[in-house]
């Protein structure tokens, strides 16, 4: 099948399919006219790739999972290794989620301080709040670098 049909059947863009090919996630042959020709099994492969991308895996990580397509019998060593990589990805996403929630709370607290300082009528309080917010900016920059 040609790239247009593969794109239609999988919902992947032509550009994404060419990228997957560059990353050696899928293969095609070339017709005499230069058009790409994909095997029927490419549909399932692309759907598998898209599902893993939706789970947060990079194409490089997906490339590392290709071997598990051949032997996905539960209980096999290949299956256990694939499961381990999925669990590691889940742990990484949990860590990222915790960091994002922490940053969200800091932003919320900052907005709350701005709201309170904006409502203040005392100039001294506003200047003090401005100094605290500047200090907070430096703290936040340290968090975003880490």
PyMOL commands that set and color helices and strands:
alter all, ss='L'
color gray80, all
select helices_A, chain A and resi 3-10+14-22+42-54+59-65+67-70+77-119+123-145
alter helices_A, ss='H'
color red, helices_A
select strands_A, chain A and resi 29-30+36-37
alter strands_A, ss='S'
color yellow, strands_A
deselect
rebuild
show_as cartoon
